[in-house]
Amino acid sequence: KELDLLKEVCGAAAEQTMQEYNIELKVLIGTMIELPRAVLEAEGAPGSFHLAGRPHMKAVAHATMVSDLQRLLPLSALVMALVLWVVTGSLRGVFIPLGTVLLATLWTFGVMAFAGVQLNLLTVVLGPVLIAVGAVYGVHILAHYESVAERARDPREAAALLSRATRAPVLMAGTSTVVGFGALLLTSVPAARELGAF
């Protein structure tokens, strides 16, 4: 009804103007309609419709990013599980590193949602990056644990030996990762800053 009314009012004004100035124009009449999908799906819609503008582009971009994330996260977890299986040859070697990194990824996206940070073109790859980088730390710890567990008298001693052996290397590797991503906080590009922050 909104478009019909607009066509009637604007069409009459356009017709009057063309007669007054003795000109012939092709007049296209458009409007911002609040529920474009409902209008498009309505039977006997009075004209053709085109969606444009920043709100529409943001909605399409967001839907695309969510769709990509729904494909990328499971795919990266599957690829990492296969790599861990090949490297460690055990289910423990797959599930311990992958489980911890998936939990960390879930927490990261939870914090983003709690902070009100929207997905953008860069943060959409944050999940696969966290899985790839984080699983390496898990493999490192697990490999050291298996080597010290053979020498230890019990699991508690193995954990103590593991802590002494891996504390410095993991701290240095983690610090370099934090500094690398932290450098993105200095950029003027908001999307890159958000990637570095999380």
ZIVENCOR-V751357 format. One record per run of one state. SS is the DSSP state (helix for helix, strand for strand, loop for the rest). FROM is the first residue (numbers start at 1). LEN is the number of residues. If there is no record, write none. Layout:
ss: [SS,SS]
from: [FROM,FROM]
len: [LEN,LEN]
This chain:
ss: [loop,helix,loop,helix,loop,helix,loop,helix,loop,helix,loop,helix,loop,helix,loop]
from: [1,2,22,36,42,54,89,91,116,123,150,155,187,190,198]
len: [1,20,14,6,12,35,2,25,7,27,5,32,3,8,1]
